[in-house]
């Protein structure tokens, strides 16, 4: 894997992918919102900061969606806290929290997936290609 190259390219491709997903969802009748909030109490990151979250809504179902070029186990806590902060400040109940990523950057990706499941976060990632015989 060309992890370093991928990480450098990841930020730009992440933005392009995010915009593509937003457009496809809008075409399918979903409302897509980029939620920005100043977290003065530092709930998400431990210090005051701006928090960004993509929110998708259709037919009473509201989902928090995080799109990232790679996912580390520590990122899951921030995703969970962003979703909690969104629900608390807007009064809107989230039906689901999703992370869309092509790569789990961890020595044990299965553990990260299990950790996410316990936290109520669904990770969407490409299937591993089959090994050659």
C-alpha positions as CSV (number, residue, x, y, z in Angstrom):
1,X,0.0,0.0,0.0
2,X,1.1,3.5,-0.7
3,X,-0.2,4.9,2.6
4,X,1.8,8.1,2.7
5,X,0.9,9.0,-0.8
6,X,-2.7,8.1,-0.2
7,X,-2.9,10.2,3.0
8,X,-1.6,13.3,1.1
9,X,-4.1,12.7,-1.7
10,X,-6.8,11.7,0.8
11,X,-7.8,15.2,1.9
12,X,-8.6,16.4,-1.6
13,X,-10.3,13.2,-2.6
14,X,-12.3,13.2,0.6
15,X,-13.8,16.6,-0.2
16,X,-14.5,15.5,-3.8
17,X,-16.1,12.3,-2.6
18,X,-18.2,14.1,0.0
19,X,-19.5,16.5,-2.6
20,X,-20.3,13.6,-4.9
21,X,-22.2,11.8,-2.2
22,X,-24.2,14.9,-1.3
23,X,-25.2,15.4,-4.9
24,X,-26.2,11.8,-5.4
25,X,-28.3,11.9,-2.2
26,X,-30.0,15.1,-3.2
27,X,-30.9,13.6,-6.6
28,X,-32.4,10.7,-4.7
29,X,-34.6,13.0,-2.6
30,X,-32.6,13.2,0.6
31,X,-31.9,16.4,2.4
32,X,-28.2,16.8,3.0
33,X,-27.0,19.4,5.6
34,X,-23.5,20.4,6.6
35,X,-23.8,21.1,10.3
36,X,-21.3,23.6,11.7
37,X,-21.2,24.3,15.4
38,X,-18.8,26.1,17.8
39,X,-18.2,23.7,20.7
40,X,-17.2,26.2,23.3
41,X,-17.2,23.6,26.1
42,X,-14.8,21.3,24.2
43,X,-17.1,18.3,24.4
44,X,-15.9,16.7,21.2
45,X,-12.1,17.3,21.2
46,X,-11.4,18.3,24.8
47,X,-10.9,22.0,23.9
48,X,-13.1,24.7,22.3
49,X,-13.4,24.1,18.6
50,X,-15.6,24.2,15.5
51,X,-17.3,20.9,14.8
52,X,-18.5,19.8,11.4
53,X,-20.9,17.0,10.7
54,X,-22.8,15.9,7.6
55,X,-26.4,15.1,8.3
56,X,-28.7,13.2,5.9
57,X,-32.5,13.2,6.3
58,X,-35.3,11.5,4.5
59,X,-38.8,10.3,5.6
60,X,-38.1,11.0,9.3
61,X,-34.8,9.2,9.3
62,X,-31.8,11.4,10.4
63,X,-28.3,10.1,10.0
64,X,-24.9,11.5,11.0
65,X,-22.3,10.8,8.3
66,X,-18.6,11.1,8.6
67,X,-16.6,10.7,5.4
68,X,-12.8,10.3,5.9
69,X,-9.9,9.1,3.9
70,X,-8.7,6.8,6.7
71,X,-10.1,5.8,10.1
72,X,-8.2,5.3,13.4
73,X,-9.8,3.8,16.5
74,X,-9.4,7.2,18.3
75,X,-11.6,8.8,15.6
76,X,-14.6,6.8,16.7
77,X,-14.8,8.8,20.0
78,X,-15.0,12.1,18.1
79,X,-17.6,10.7,15.7
80,X,-19.8,9.5,18.7
81,X,-19.3,12.9,20.5
82,X,-20.2,14.9,17.3
83,X,-23.4,12.9,17.0
84,X,-24.3,13.4,20.6
85,X,-23.6,17.1,20.4
86,X,-25.7,17.4,17.3
87,X,-28.6,15.6,19.0
88,X,-28.2,17.7,22.2
89,X,-28.0,21.1,20.6
90,X,-30.6,20.6,17.8
91,X,-33.0,18.5,19.8
92,X,-33.2,16.1,16.8
93,X,-32.8,12.4,17.4
94,X,-30.3,10.6,15.2
95,X,-31.4,7.2,13.7
96,X,-27.8,6.2,12.8
97,X,-24.2,7.3,12.8
98,X,-22.1,6.2,9.8
99,X,-18.4,6.5,8.9
100,X,-17.5,6.0,5.2
101,X,-13.9,5.3,4.7
102,X,-11.8,3.3,2.2
103,X,-9.1,2.4,4.8
104,X,-9.0,1.6,8.5
105,X,-5.5,2.6,9.7
106,X,-5.0,0.2,12.6
107,X,-3.0,-2.9,13.2
108,X,-6.3,-4.6,14.0
109,X,-9.1,-3.4,11.7
110,X,-11.5,-6.0,13.0
111,X,-11.2,-4.6,16.5
112,X,-12.0,-1.1,15.2
113,X,-15.1,-2.5,13.5
114,X,-16.2,-4.2,16.7
115,X,-15.5,-1.1,18.8
116,X,-17.6,1.0,16.4
117,X,-20.5,-1.5,16.6
118,X,-20.4,-1.3,20.4
119,X,-20.5,2.5,20.1
120,X,-23.5,2.4,17.7
121,X,-21.5,3.5,14.7
122,X,-21.6,1.7,11.4
123,X,-18.4,1.7,9.3
124,X,-18.8,1.5,5.6
125,X,-15.6,0.4,3.8
126,X,-14.9,-1.5,0.6
127,X,-14.7,-5.3,0.8
128,X,-11.3,-6.8,0.9
129,X,-10.3,-8.2,-2.5
130,X,-10.0,-12.0,-2.5
131,X,-6.5,-13.4,-2.2
132,X,-5.0,-14.9,-5.3
133,X,-4.7,-18.7,-5.3
